[in-house]
Amino acid sequence: MCRLQIDCRLLKFFLRLLLLLMMAVPQTKASGVFQLQIESVRNIRGETASGNCCDEGLVTPDGCKDPCETFVRVCLKEFMDRVTMDGYCTFGNYTTDVLGENEFKYPLNSPDTLIQLPFDFAWL
C-alpha cells in the first residue's frame, strides 16, 4: 500500500477533497431554442419534391395547372450522411400553417415564418 505513513494521509486527504468538490459542483442542464426564419419560397413549376403536381394533376411542359398550398416542415434528427424524409424526428419537429402558394416573400423577422423548436438536452 503506502510506503510512508504521511503518503497515505496525503492521498486520503486529496481523495476526500476531490469527493467534496465533486459534490459541490452544481448539476447543469442544457437548454436552448433551434430557430429557423423562412423569408421566401419560389416553386415556379408548382410541383412537389417528388415531381408531382400538388393537385395530383399531370405535369405539363409549363408546370402544374393549380398552385400549391405551401407549408414548411422541420424535422431535427441525428447526423445523417444522406438526409431522408422518413424516420423519427429525434430532436423535435414543427409544421407551419400554409404560408402561401407557389411563390411568396415575407418581411424579415415575420412572426408568421419564424420556426422555434425548444430543446432541453445536450446538443450533439
Backbone atoms as SQL, in Angstrom:
CREATE TABLE atoms (id INTEGER PRIMARY KEY, chain TEXT, resi INTEGER, resn TEXT, atom TEXT, x REAL, y REAL, z REAL);
INSERT INTO atoms VALUES
  (1, 'A', 1, 'MET', 'N', 0.829, -1.175, 0.000),
  (2, 'A', 1, 'MET', 'CA', 0.000, 0.000, 0.000),
  (3, 'A', 1, 'MET', 'C', 0.880, 1.246, 0.000),
  (4, 'A', 2, 'CYS', 'N', 0.874, 2.013, 1.086),
  (5, 'A', 2, 'CYS', 'CA', 1.677, 3.234, 1.158),
  (6, 'A', 2, 'CYS', 'C', 3.015, 2.918, 1.799),
  (7, 'A', 3, 'ARG', 'N', 4.069, 3.506, 1.274),
  (8, 'A', 3, 'ARG', 'CA', 5.410, 3.274, 1.831),
  (9, 'A', 3, 'ARG', 'C', 5.591, 4.025, 3.128),
  (10, 'A', 4, 'LEU', 'N', 5.100, 5.236, 3.128),
  (11, 'A', 4, 'LEU', 'CA', 5.254, 6.051, 4.331),
  (12, 'A', 4, 'LEU', 'C', 3.877, 6.429, 4.848),
  (13, 'A', 5, 'GLN', 'N', 3.769, 6.587, 6.143),
  (14, 'A', 5, 'GLN', 'CA', 2.506, 6.953, 6.769),
  (15, 'A', 5, 'GLN', 'C', 1.981, 8.286, 6.225),
  (16, 'A', 6, 'ILE', 'N', 2.871, 9.225, 5.982),
  (17, 'A', 6, 'ILE', 'CA', 2.467, 10.548, 5.516),
  (18, 'A', 6, 'ILE', 'C', 1.896, 10.497, 4.094),
  (19, 'A', 7, 'ASP', 'N', 2.409, 9.591, 3.246),
  (20, 'A', 7, 'ASP', 'CA', 1.901, 9.468, 1.887),
  (21, 'A', 7, 'ASP', 'C', 0.432, 9.024, 1.898),
  (22, 'A', 8, 'CYS', 'N', 0.094, 8.080, 2.769),
  (23, 'A', 8, 'CYS', 'CA', -1.286, 7.603, 2.859),
  (24, 'A', 8, 'CYS', 'C', -2.215, 8.705, 3.359),
  (25, 'A', 9, 'ARG', 'N', -1.790, 9.483, 4.333),
  (26, 'A', 9, 'ARG', 'CA', -2.616, 10.581, 4.838),
  (27, 'A', 9, 'ARG', 'C', -2.851, 11.628, 3.757),
  (28, 'A', 10, 'LEU', 'N', -1.811, 11.937, 3.019),
  (29, 'A', 10, 'LEU', 'CA', -1.925, 12.920, 1.946),
  (30, 'A', 10, 'LEU', 'C', -2.860, 12.413, 0.834),
  (31, 'A', 11, 'LEU', 'N', -2.729, 11.158, 0.480),
  (32, 'A', 11, 'LEU', 'CA', -3.590, 10.571, -0.532),
  (33, 'A', 11, 'LEU', 'C', -5.054, 10.581, -0.080),
  (34, 'A', 12, 'LYS', 'N', -5.307, 10.188, 1.166),
  (35, 'A', 12, 'LYS', 'CA', -6.672, 10.187, 1.704),
  (36, 'A', 12, 'LYS', 'C', -7.241, 11.601, 1.736),
  (37, 'A', 13, 'PHE', 'N', -6.400, 12.577, 2.084),
  (38, 'A', 13, 'PHE', 'CA', -6.838, 13.974, 2.114),
  (39, 'A', 13, 'PHE', 'C', -7.286, 14.430, 0.723),
  (40, 'A', 14, 'PHE', 'N', -6.464, 14.151, -0.293),
  (41, 'A', 14, 'PHE', 'CA', -6.799, 14.568, -1.652),
  (42, 'A', 14, 'PHE', 'C', -8.035, 13.845, -2.182),
  (43, 'A', 15, 'LEU', 'N', -8.200, 12.587, -1.833),
  (44, 'A', 15, 'LEU', 'CA', -9.397, 11.868, -2.260),
  (45, 'A', 15, 'LEU', 'C', -10.654, 12.451, -1.619),
  (46, 'A', 16, 'ARG', 'N', -10.587, 12.792, -0.351),
  (47, 'A', 16, 'ARG', 'CA', -11.730, 13.410, 0.326),
  (48, 'A', 16, 'ARG', 'C', -12.020, 14.790, -0.270),
  (49, 'A', 17, 'LEU', 'N', -10.971, 15.540, -0.523),
  (50, 'A', 17, 'LEU', 'CA', -11.139, 16.861, -1.124),
  (51, 'A', 17, 'LEU', 'C', -11.781, 16.752, -2.510),
  (52, 'A', 18, 'LEU', 'N', -11.343, 15.793, -3.297),
  (53, 'A', 18, 'LEU', 'CA', -11.910, 15.573, -4.616),
  (54, 'A', 18, 'LEU', 'C', -13.387, 15.198, -4.513),
  (55, 'A', 19, 'LEU', 'N', -13.734, 14.333, -3.572),
  (56, 'A', 19, 'LEU', 'CA', -15.118, 13.936, -3.372),
  (57, 'A', 19, 'LEU', 'C', -15.979, 15.125, -2.963),
  (58, 'A', 20, 'LEU', 'N', -15.497, 15.968, -2.085),
  (59, 'A', 20, 'LEU', 'CA', -16.235, 17.166, -1.674),
  (60, 'A', 20, 'LEU', 'C', -16.432, 18.135, -2.845),
  (61, 'A', 21, 'LEU', 'N', -15.390, 18.303, -3.639),
  (62, 'A', 21, 'LEU', 'CA', -15.504, 19.195, -4.798),
  (63, 'A', 21, 'LEU', 'C', -16.521, 18.668, -5.806),
  (64, 'A', 22, 'MET', 'N', -16.536, 17.359, -6.014),
  (65, 'A', 22, 'MET', 'CA', -17.490, 16.773, -6.954),
  (66, 'A', 22, 'MET', 'C', -18.924, 16.951, -6.466),
  (67, 'A', 23, 'MET', 'N', -19.129, 16.866, -5.146),
  (68, 'A', 23, 'MET', 'CA', -20.477, 17.045, -4.607),
  (69, 'A', 23, 'MET', 'C', -20.895, 18.509, -4.632),
  (70, 'A', 24, 'ALA', 'N', -19.932, 19.415, -4.593),
  (71, 'A', 24, 'ALA', 'CA', -20.244, 20.839, -4.552),
  (72, 'A', 24, 'ALA', 'C', -20.552, 21.414, -5.941),
  (73, 'A', 25, 'VAL', 'N', -20.116, 20.732, -6.996),
  (74, 'A', 25, 'VAL', 'CA', -20.359, 21.230, -8.346),
  (75, 'A', 25, 'VAL', 'C', -21.845, 21.082, -8.659),
  (76, 'A', 26, 'PRO', 'N', -22.521, 22.169, -9.023),
  (77, 'A', 26, 'PRO', 'CA', -23.959, 22.082, -9.300),
  (78, 'A', 26, 'PRO', 'C', -24.229, 21.291, -10.576),
  (79, 'A', 27, 'GLN', 'N', -25.389, 20.661, -10.603),
  (80, 'A', 27, 'GLN', 'CA', -25.831, 19.960, -11.805),
  (81, 'A', 27, 'GLN', 'C', -26.127, 21.004, -12.880),
  (82, 'A', 28, 'THR', 'N', -25.750, 20.722, -14.093),
  (83, 'A', 28, 'THR', 'CA', -26.039, 21.647, -15.178),
  (84, 'A', 28, 'THR', 'C', -27.100, 21.042, -16.087),
  (85, 'A', 29, 'LYS', 'N', -27.827, 21.902, -16.761),
  (86, 'A', 29, 'LYS', 'CA', -28.866, 21.466, -17.673),
  (87, 'A', 29, 'LYS', 'C', -28.732, 22.250, -18.970),
  (88, 'A', 30, 'ALA', 'N', -28.645, 21.528, -20.062),
  (89, 'A', 30, 'ALA', 'CA', -28.545, 22.187, -21.358),
  (90, 'A', 30, 'ALA', 'C', -29.941, 22.509, -21.869),
  (91, 'A', 31, 'SER', 'N', -30.104, 23.698, -22.377),
  (92, 'A', 31, 'SER', 'CA', -31.385, 24.069, -22.980),
  (93, 'A', 31, 'SER', 'C', -31.139, 25.188, -23.986),
  (94, 'A', 32, 'GLY', 'N', -32.077, 25.325, -24.894),
  (95, 'A', 32, 'GLY', 'CA', -31.951, 26.364, -25.899),
  (96, 'A', 32, 'GLY', 'C', -33.098, 26.278, -26.873),
  (97, 'A', 33, 'VAL', 'N', -32.960, 26.992, -27.975),
  (98, 'A', 33, 'VAL', 'CA', -34.004, 27.018, -28.993),
  (99, 'A', 33, 'VAL', 'C', -33.327, 26.951, -30.359),
  (100, 'A', 34, 'PHE', 'N', -33.769, 26.009, -31.179),
  (101, 'A', 34, 'PHE', 'CA', -33.359, 25.962, -32.576),
  (102, 'A', 34, 'PHE', 'C', -34.331, 26.857, -33.334),
  (103, 'A', 35, 'GLN', 'N', -33.818, 27.849, -34.073),
  (104, 'A', 35, 'GLN', 'CA', -34.682, 28.784, -34.788),
  (105, 'A', 35, 'GLN', 'C', -34.380, 28.762, -36.279),
  (106, 'A', 36, 'LEU', 'N', -35.445, 28.884, -37.045),
  (107, 'A', 36, 'LEU', 'CA', -35.331, 28.953, -38.491),
  (108, 'A', 36, 'LEU', 'C', -36.324, 30.004, -38.977),
  (109, 'A', 37, 'GLN', 'N', -35.840, 30.948, -39.782),
  (110, 'A', 37, 'GLN', 'CA', -36.700, 32.008, -40.319),
  (111, 'A', 37, 'GLN', 'C', -36.862, 31.779, -41.817),
  (112, 'A', 38, 'ILE', 'N', -38.103, 31.581, -42.264),
  (113, 'A', 38, 'ILE', 'CA', -38.397, 31.433, -43.683),
  (114, 'A', 38, 'ILE', 'C', -38.642, 32.831, -44.238),
  (115, 'A', 39, 'GLU', 'N', -37.895, 33.176, -45.259),
  (116, 'A', 39, 'GLU', 'CA', -38.047, 34.506, -45.851),
  (117, 'A', 39, 'GLU', 'C', -38.842, 34.453, -47.153),
  (118, 'A', 40, 'SER', 'N', -38.547, 33.464, -47.988),
  (119, 'A', 40, 'SER', 'CA', -39.279, 33.367, -49.253),
  (120, 'A', 40, 'SER', 'C', -39.239, 31.936, -49.773),
  (121, 'A', 41, 'VAL', 'N', -40.190, 31.645, -50.652),
  (122, 'A', 41, 'VAL', 'CA', -40.264, 30.352, -51.329),
  (123, 'A', 41, 'VAL', 'C', -40.602, 30.635, -52.782),
  (124, 'A', 42, 'ARG', 'N', -39.971, 29.869, -53.665),
  (125, 'A', 42, 'ARG', 'CA', -40.251, 30.023, -55.100),
  (126, 'A', 42, 'ARG', 'C', -40.308, 28.635, -55.731),
  (127, 'A', 43, 'ASN', 'N', -41.487, 28.217, -56.091),
  (128, 'A', 43, 'ASN', 'CA', -41.727, 26.921, -56.709),
  (129, 'A', 43, 'ASN', 'C', -42.358, 27.200, -58.070),
  (130, 'A', 44, 'ILE', 'N', -41.547, 27.554, -59.046),
  (131, 'A', 44, 'ILE', 'CA', -42.018, 28.052, -60.341),
  (132, 'A', 44, 'ILE', 'C', -42.976, 27.089, -61.034),
  (133, 'A', 45, 'ARG', 'N', -42.642, 25.812, -61.002),
  (134, 'A', 45, 'ARG', 'CA', -43.462, 24.832, -61.735),
  (135, 'A', 45, 'ARG', 'C', -44.639, 24.317, -60.916),
  (136, 'A', 46, 'GLY', 'N', -44.706, 24.631, -59.637),
  (137, 'A', 46, 'GLY', 'CA', -45.822, 24.186, -58.809),
  (138, 'A', 46, 'GLY', 'C', -45.833, 22.693, -58.549),
  (139, 'A', 47, 'GLU', 'N', -44.638, 22.105, -58.372),
  (140, 'A', 47, 'GLU', 'CA', -44.510, 20.666, -58.165),
  (141, 'A', 47, 'GLU', 'C', -44.100, 20.349, -56.726),
  (142, 'A', 48, 'THR', 'N', -44.402, 19.133, -56.307),
  (143, 'A', 48, 'THR', 'CA', -43.937, 18.646, -55.007),
  (144, 'A', 48, 'THR', 'C', -42.488, 18.189, -55.139),
  (145, 'A', 49, 'ALA', 'N', -41.871, 17.812, -54.025),
  (146, 'A', 49, 'ALA', 'CA', -40.480, 17.340, -54.040),
  (147, 'A', 49, 'ALA', 'C', -40.326, 16.077, -54.886),
  (148, 'A', 50, 'SER', 'N', -41.386, 15.288, -55.010),
  (149, 'A', 50, 'SER', 'CA', -41.324, 14.055, -55.810),
  (150, 'A', 50, 'SER', 'C', -41.563, 14.305, -57.294),
  (151, 'A', 51, 'GLY', 'N', -41.838, 15.558, -57.691),
  (152, 'A', 51, 'GLY', 'CA', -42.033, 15.897, -59.095),
  (153, 'A', 51, 'GLY', 'C', -43.469, 15.805, -59.568),
  (154, 'A', 52, 'ASN', 'N', -44.394, 15.566, -58.648),
  (155, 'A', 52, 'ASN', 'CA', -45.822, 15.511, -58.999),
  (156, 'A', 52, 'ASN', 'C', -46.456, 16.879, -58.801),
  (157, 'A', 53, 'CYS', 'N', -47.616, 17.078, -59.404),
  (158, 'A', 53, 'CYS', 'CA', -48.377, 18.301, -59.175),
  (159, 'A', 53, 'CYS', 'C', -49.050, 18.226, -57.805),
  (160, 'A', 54, 'CYS', 'N', -49.177, 19.356, -57.159),
  (161, 'A', 54, 'CYS', 'CA', -49.804, 19.396, -55.841),
  (162, 'A', 54, 'CYS', 'C', -51.259, 18.956, -55.888),
  (163, 'A', 55, 'ASP', 'N', -51.957, 19.260, -56.988),
  (164, 'A', 55, 'ASP', 'CA', -53.363, 18.878, -57.123),
  (165, 'A', 55, 'ASP', 'C', -53.527, 17.494, -57.737),
  (166, 'A', 56, 'GLU', 'N', -52.423, 16.748, -57.830),
  (167, 'A', 56, 'GLU', 'CA', -52.396, 15.397, -58.404),
  (168, 'A', 56, 'GLU', 'C', -52.710, 15.377, -59.893),
  (169, 'A', 57, 'GLY', 'N', -52.658, 16.532, -60.539),
  (170, 'A', 57, 'GLY', 'CA', -52.843, 16.589, -61.992),
  (171, 'A', 57, 'GLY', 'C', -51.549, 16.203, -62.690),
  (172, 'A', 58, 'LEU', 'N', -51.579, 16.245, -63.999),
  (173, 'A', 58, 'LEU', 'CA', -50.405, 15.891, -64.787),
  (174, 'A', 58, 'LEU', 'C', -49.454, 17.078, -64.902),
  (175, 'A', 59, 'VAL', 'N', -48.174, 16.782, -64.910),
  (176, 'A', 59, 'VAL', 'CA', -47.153, 17.811, -65.104),
  (177, 'A', 59, 'VAL', 'C', -47.065, 18.100, -66.596),
  (178, 'A', 60, 'THR', 'N', -47.205, 19.356, -66.965),
  (179, 'A', 60, 'THR', 'CA', -47.105, 19.771, -68.362),
  (180, 'A', 60, 'THR', 'C', -45.731, 20.404, -68.584),
  (181, 'A', 61, 'PRO', 'N', -45.355, 20.721, -69.819),
  (182, 'A', 61, 'PRO', 'CA', -44.077, 21.402, -70.055),
  (183, 'A', 61, 'PRO', 'C', -43.974, 22.744, -69.321),
  (184, 'A', 62, 'ASP', 'N', -45.106, 23.379, -69.041),
  (185, 'A', 62, 'ASP', 'CA', -45.113, 24.660, -68.326),
  (186, 'A', 62, 'ASP', 'C', -45.259, 24.488, -66.819),
  (187, 'A', 63, 'GLY', 'N', -45.336, 23.263, -66.352),
  (188, 'A', 63, 'GLY', 'CA', -45.521, 23.022, -64.922),
  (189, 'A', 63, 'GLY', 'C', -46.922, 22.534, -64.638),
  (190, 'A', 64, 'CYS', 'N', -47.377, 22.773, -63.434),
  (191, 'A', 64, 'CYS', 'CA', -48.692, 22.308, -62.998),
  (192, 'A', 64, 'CYS', 'C', -49.723, 23.420, -63.133),
  (193, 'A', 65, 'LYS', 'N', -50.978, 23.022, -63.320),
  (194, 'A', 65, 'LYS', 'CA', -52.063, 23.975, -63.574),
  (195, 'A', 65, 'LYS', 'C', -52.453, 24.754, -62.314),
  (196, 'A', 66, 'ASP', 'N', -52.734, 24.052, -61.218),
  (197, 'A', 66, 'ASP', 'CA', -53.177, 24.703, -59.980),
  (198, 'A', 66, 'ASP', 'C', -51.993, 24.972, -59.053),
  (199, 'A', 67, 'PRO', 'N', -52.022, 26.081, -58.318),
  (200, 'A', 67, 'PRO', 'CA', -50.917, 26.378, -57.400),
  (201, 'A', 67, 'PRO', 'C', -50.929, 25.448, -56.181),
  (202, 'A', 68, 'CYS', 'N', -49.771, 25.301, -55.588),
  (203, 'A', 68, 'CYS', 'CA', -49.629, 24.510, -54.360),
  (204, 'A', 68, 'CYS', 'C', -50.031, 25.345, -53.150),
  (205, 'A', 69, 'GLU', 'N', -50.373, 24.686, -52.071),
  (206, 'A', 69, 'GLU', 'CA', -50.544, 25.330, -50.763),
  (207, 'A', 69, 'GLU', 'C', -49.279, 24.990, -49.980),
  (208, 'A', 70, 'THR', 'N', -48.371, 25.945, -49.919),
  (209, 'A', 70, 'THR', 'CA', -47.037, 25.686, -49.400),
  (210, 'A', 70, 'THR', 'C', -46.960, 25.860, -47.890),
  (211, 'A', 71, 'PHE', 'N', -46.395, 24.854, -47.238),
  (212, 'A', 71, 'PHE', 'CA', -46.078, 24.901, -45.813),
  (213, 'A', 71, 'PHE', 'C', -44.671, 24.354, -45.641),
  (214, 'A', 72, 'VAL', 'N', -44.093, 24.526, -44.466),
  (215, 'A', 72, 'VAL', 'CA', -42.740, 24.060, -44.198),
  (216, 'A', 72, 'VAL', 'C', -42.773, 23.115, -43.009),
  (217, 'A', 73, 'ARG', 'N', -42.087, 21.999, -43.138),
  (218, 'A', 73, 'ARG', 'CA', -41.955, 21.040, -42.039),
  (219, 'A', 73, 'ARG', 'C', -40.482, 20.936, -41.692),
  (220, 'A', 74, 'VAL', 'N', -40.160, 21.121, -40.409),
  (221, 'A', 74, 'VAL', 'CA', -38.794, 20.999, -39.907),
  (222, 'A', 74, 'VAL', 'C', -38.731, 19.752, -39.048),
  (223, 'A', 75, 'CYS', 'N', -37.735, 18.922, -39.297),
  (224, 'A', 75, 'CYS', 'CA', -37.547, 17.679, -38.556),
  (225, 'A', 75, 'CYS', 'C', -36.081, 17.614, -38.129),
  (226, 'A', 76, 'LEU', 'N', -35.813, 17.685, -36.823),
  (227, 'A', 76, 'LEU', 'CA', -34.437, 17.624, -36.323),
  (228, 'A', 76, 'LEU', 'C', -34.087, 16.181, -35.980),
  (229, 'A', 77, 'LYS', 'N', -33.052, 15.678, -36.641),
  (230, 'A', 77, 'LYS', 'CA', -32.605, 14.292, -36.464),
  (231, 'A', 77, 'LYS', 'C', -31.135, 14.268, -36.083),
  (232, 'A', 78, 'GLU', 'N', -30.682, 13.072, -35.744),
  (233, 'A', 78, 'GLU', 'CA', -29.253, 12.880, -35.538),
  (234, 'A', 78, 'GLU', 'C', -28.543, 13.029, -36.877),
  (235, 'A', 79, 'PHE', 'N', -27.221, 13.145, -36.846),
  (236, 'A', 79, 'PHE', 'CA', -26.449, 13.339, -38.075),
  (237, 'A', 79, 'PHE', 'C', -26.700, 12.189, -39.050),
  (238, 'A', 80, 'MET', 'N', -26.881, 12.535, -40.311),
  (239, 'A', 80, 'MET', 'CA', -27.065, 11.531, -41.361),
  (240, 'A', 80, 'MET', 'C', -26.195, 11.923, -42.549),
  (241, 'A', 81, 'ASP', 'N', -25.481, 10.951, -43.127),
  (242, 'A', 81, 'ASP', 'CA', -24.706, 11.229, -44.339),
  (243, 'A', 81, 'ASP', 'C', -25.627, 11.598, -45.490),
  (244, 'A', 82, 'ARG', 'N', -26.736, 10.876, -45.595),
  (245, 'A', 82, 'ARG', 'CA', -27.726, 11.129, -46.655),
  (246, 'A', 82, 'ARG', 'C', -29.060, 11.383, -45.964),
  (247, 'A', 83, 'VAL', 'N', -29.529, 12.615, -46.048),
  (248, 'A', 83, 'VAL', 'CA', -30.756, 13.014, -45.355),
  (249, 'A', 83, 'VAL', 'C', -31.966, 12.427, -46.064),
  (250, 'A', 84, 'THR', 'N', -32.857, 11.822, -45.280),
  (251, 'A', 84, 'THR', 'CA', -34.093, 11.261, -45.826),
  (252, 'A', 84, 'THR', 'C', -35.278, 11.844, -45.074),
  (253, 'A', 85, 'MET', 'N', -36.436, 11.798, -45.691),
  (254, 'A', 85, 'MET', 'CA', -37.649, 12.327, -45.064),
  (255, 'A', 85, 'MET', 'C', -38.342, 11.296, -44.189),
  (256, 'A', 86, 'ASP', 'N', -37.914, 10.042, -44.253),
  (257, 'A', 86, 'ASP', 'CA', -38.552, 9.017, -43.445),
  (258, 'A', 86, 'ASP', 'C', -37.849, 8.903, -42.092),
  (259, 'A', 87, 'GLY', 'N', -38.470, 8.201, -41.182),
  (260, 'A', 87, 'GLY', 'CA', -37.876, 8.001, -39.866),
  (261, 'A', 87, 'GLY', 'C', -38.385, 8.999, -38.846),
  (262, 'A', 88, 'TYR', 'N', -37.905, 8.841, -37.639),
  (263, 'A', 88, 'TYR', 'CA', -38.348, 9.616, -36.489),
  (264, 'A', 88, 'TYR', 'C', -37.556, 10.918, -36.354),
  (265, 'A', 89, 'CYS', 'N', -38.231, 11.991, -35.976),
  (266, 'A', 89, 'CYS', 'CA', -37.577, 13.284, -35.727),
  (267, 'A', 89, 'CYS', 'C', -37.076, 13.264, -34.282),
  (268, 'A', 90, 'THR', 'N', -35.878, 12.792, -34.082),
  (269, 'A', 90, 'THR', 'CA', -35.312, 12.529, -32.761),
  (270, 'A', 90, 'THR', 'C', -35.362, 13.734, -31.836),
  (271, 'A', 91, 'PHE', 'N', -35.047, 14.903, -32.356),
  (272, 'A', 91, 'PHE', 'CA', -34.907, 16.091, -31.519),
  (273, 'A', 91, 'PHE', 'C', -36.065, 17.075, -31.659),
  (274, 'A', 92, 'GLY', 'N', -37.139, 16.680, -32.305),
  (275, 'A', 92, 'GLY', 'CA', -38.320, 17.524, -32.406),
  (276, 'A', 92, 'GLY', 'C', -38.691, 17.838, -33.843),
  (277, 'A', 93, 'ASN', 'N', -39.925, 18.285, -34.025),
  (278, 'A', 93, 'ASN', 'CA', -40.391, 18.669, -35.353),
  (279, 'A', 93, 'ASN', 'C', -41.460, 19.740, -35.227),
  (280, 'A', 94, 'TYR', 'N', -41.671, 20.435, -36.327),
  (281, 'A', 94, 'TYR', 'CA', -42.661, 21.504, -36.358),
  (282, 'A', 94, 'TYR', 'C', -43.136, 21.656, -37.799),
  (283, 'A', 95, 'THR', 'N', -44.432, 21.873, -37.969),
  (284, 'A', 95, 'THR', 'CA', -45.000, 22.129, -39.285),
  (285, 'A', 95, 'THR', 'C', -45.766, 23.446, -39.229),
  (286, 'A', 96, 'THR', 'N', -45.481, 24.328, -40.173),
  (287, 'A', 96, 'THR', 'CA', -46.170, 25.623, -40.222),
  (288, 'A', 96, 'THR', 'C', -47.566, 25.450, -40.797),
  (289, 'A', 97, 'ASP', 'N', -48.376, 26.479, -40.654),
  (290, 'A', 97, 'ASP', 'CA', -49.629, 26.559, -41.389),
  (291, 'A', 97, 'ASP', 'C', -49.269, 26.829, -42.850),
  (292, 'A', 98, 'VAL', 'N', -50.243, 26.871, -43.730),
  (293, 'A', 98, 'VAL', 'CA', -49.990, 27.220, -45.124),
  (294, 'A', 98, 'VAL', 'C', -49.479, 28.659, -45.161),
  (295, 'A', 99, 'LEU', 'N', -48.315, 28.849, -45.781),
  (296, 'A', 99, 'LEU', 'CA', -47.674, 30.168, -45.823),
  (297, 'A', 99, 'LEU', 'C', -47.991, 30.933, -47.100),
  (298, 'A', 100, 'GLY', 'N', -48.395, 30.229, -48.127),
  (299, 'A', 100, 'GLY', 'CA', -48.683, 30.878, -49.401),
  (300, 'A', 100, 'GLY', 'C', -48.849, 29.830, -50.484),
  (301, 'A', 101, 'GLU', 'N', -48.733, 30.278, -51.721),
  (302, 'A', 101, 'GLU', 'CA', -48.882, 29.358, -52.849),
  (303, 'A', 101, 'GLU', 'C', -47.503, 29.001, -53.396),
  (304, 'A', 102, 'ASN', 'N', -47.338, 29.028, -54.716),
  (305, 'A', 102, 'ASN', 'CA', -46.073, 28.601, -55.318),
  (306, 'A', 102, 'ASN', 'C', -44.920, 29.567, -55.063),
  (307, 'A', 103, 'GLU', 'N', -45.243, 30.831, -54.859),
  (308, 'A', 103, 'GLU', 'CA', -44.195, 31.831, -54.667),
  (309, 'A', 103, 'GLU', 'C', -44.690, 32.886, -53.684),
  (310, 'A', 104, 'PHE', 'N', -43.874, 33.175, -52.684),
  (311, 'A', 104, 'PHE', 'CA', -44.226, 34.221, -51.729),
  (312, 'A', 104, 'PHE', 'C', -42.965, 34.735, -51.058),
  (313, 'A', 105, 'LYS', 'N', -43.079, 35.921, -50.496),
  (314, 'A', 105, 'LYS', 'CA', -41.961, 36.544, -49.775),
  (315, 'A', 105, 'LYS', 'C', -42.528, 37.235, -48.546),
  (316, 'A', 106, 'TYR', 'N', -41.915, 36.996, -47.414),
  (317, 'A', 106, 'TYR', 'CA', -42.314, 37.621, -46.157),
  (318, 'A', 106, 'TYR', 'C', -41.235, 38.603, -45.736),
  (319, 'A', 107, 'PRO', 'N', -41.605, 39.635, -44.979),
  (320, 'A', 107, 'PRO', 'CA', -40.570, 40.538, -44.458),
  (321, 'A', 107, 'PRO', 'C', -39.690, 39.795, -43.450),
  (322, 'A', 108, 'LEU', 'N', -38.433, 40.202, -43.398),
  (323, 'A', 108, 'LEU', 'CA', -37.504, 39.598, -42.446),
  (324, 'A', 108, 'LEU', 'C', -38.056, 39.735, -41.027),
  (325, 'A', 109, 'ASN', 'N', -37.903, 38.715, -40.220),
  (326, 'A', 109, 'ASN', 'CA', -38.388, 38.656, -38.833),
  (327, 'A', 109, 'ASN', 'C', -39.907, 38.608, -38.722),
  (328, 'A', 110, 'SER', 'N', -40.576, 38.134, -39.752),
  (329, 'A', 110, 'SER', 'CA', -42.026, 37.969, -39.680),
  (330, 'A', 110, 'SER', 'C', -42.353, 36.847, -38.693),
  (331, 'A', 111, 'PRO', 'N', -43.237, 37.099, -37.726),
  (332, 'A', 111, 'PRO', 'CA', -43.588, 36.043, -36.778),
  (333, 'A', 111, 'PRO', 'C', -44.301, 34.868, -37.450),
  (334, 'A', 112, 'ASP', 'N', -44.888, 35.095, -38.622),
  (335, 'A', 112, 'ASP', 'CA', -45.586, 34.018, -39.337),
  (336, 'A', 112, 'ASP', 'C', -44.636, 32.945, -39.857),
  (337, 'A', 113, 'THR', 'N', -43.377, 33.313, -40.099),
  (338, 'A', 113, 'THR', 'CA', -42.435, 32.361, -40.689),
  (339, 'A', 113, 'THR', 'C', -41.247, 32.050, -39.775),
  (340, 'A', 114, 'LEU', 'N', -41.354, 32.393, -38.492),
  (341, 'A', 114, 'LEU', 'CA', -40.301, 32.066, -37.529),
  (342, 'A', 114, 'LEU', 'C', -40.644, 30.726, -36.879),
  (343, 'A', 115, 'ILE', 'N', -39.796, 29.752, -37.098),
  (344, 'A', 115, 'ILE', 'CA', -39.986, 28.424, -36.529),
  (345, 'A', 115, 'ILE', 'C', -39.040, 28.277, -35.351),
  (346, 'A', 116, 'GLN', 'N', -39.586, 27.909, -34.193),
  (347, 'A', 116, 'GLN', 'CA', -38.772, 27.739, -32.982),
  (348, 'A', 116, 'GLN', 'C', -39.022, 26.360, -32.394),
  (349, 'A', 117, 'LEU', 'N', -37.942, 25.624, -32.179),
  (350, 'A', 117, 'LEU', 'CA', -38.020, 24.310, -31.552),
  (351, 'A', 117, 'LEU', 'C', -37.179, 24.328, -30.281),
  (352, 'A', 118, 'PRO', 'N', -37.813, 24.440, -29.106),
  (353, 'A', 118, 'PRO', 'CA', -37.040, 24.423, -27.874),
  (354, 'A', 118, 'PRO', 'C', -36.484, 23.025, -27.599),
  (355, 'A', 119, 'PHE', 'N', -35.316, 22.967, -26.981),
  (356, 'A', 119, 'PHE', 'CA', -34.758, 21.678, -26.573),
  (357, 'A', 119, 'PHE', 'C', -34.172, 21.810, -25.175),
  (358, 'A', 120, 'ASP', 'N', -34.168, 20.698, -24.453),
  (359, 'A', 120, 'ASP', 'CA', -33.624, 20.694, -23.087),
  (360, 'A', 120, 'ASP', 'C', -32.693, 19.489, -22.896),
  (361, 'A', 121, 'PHE', 'N', -31.801, 19.326, -23.843),
  (362, 'A', 121, 'PHE', 'CA', -30.827, 18.248, -23.812),
  (363, 'A', 121, 'PHE', 'C', -29.514, 18.790, -24.344),
  (364, 'A', 122, 'ALA', 'N', -28.450, 18.055, -24.146),
  (365, 'A', 122, 'ALA', 'CA', -27.153, 18.478, -24.674),
  (366, 'A', 122, 'ALA', 'C', -27.152, 18.279, -26.179),
  (367, 'A', 123, 'TRP', 'N', -26.905, 19.349, -26.924),
  (368, 'A', 123, 'TRP', 'CA', -26.915, 19.286, -28.390),
  (369, 'A', 123, 'TRP', 'C', -25.700, 18.518, -28.843),
  (370, 'A', 124, 'LEU', 'N', -25.880, 17.703, -29.851),
  (371, 'A', 124, 'LEU', 'CA', -24.780, 16.848, -30.350),
  (372, 'A', 124, 'LEU', 'C', -23.780, 17.654, -31.150);
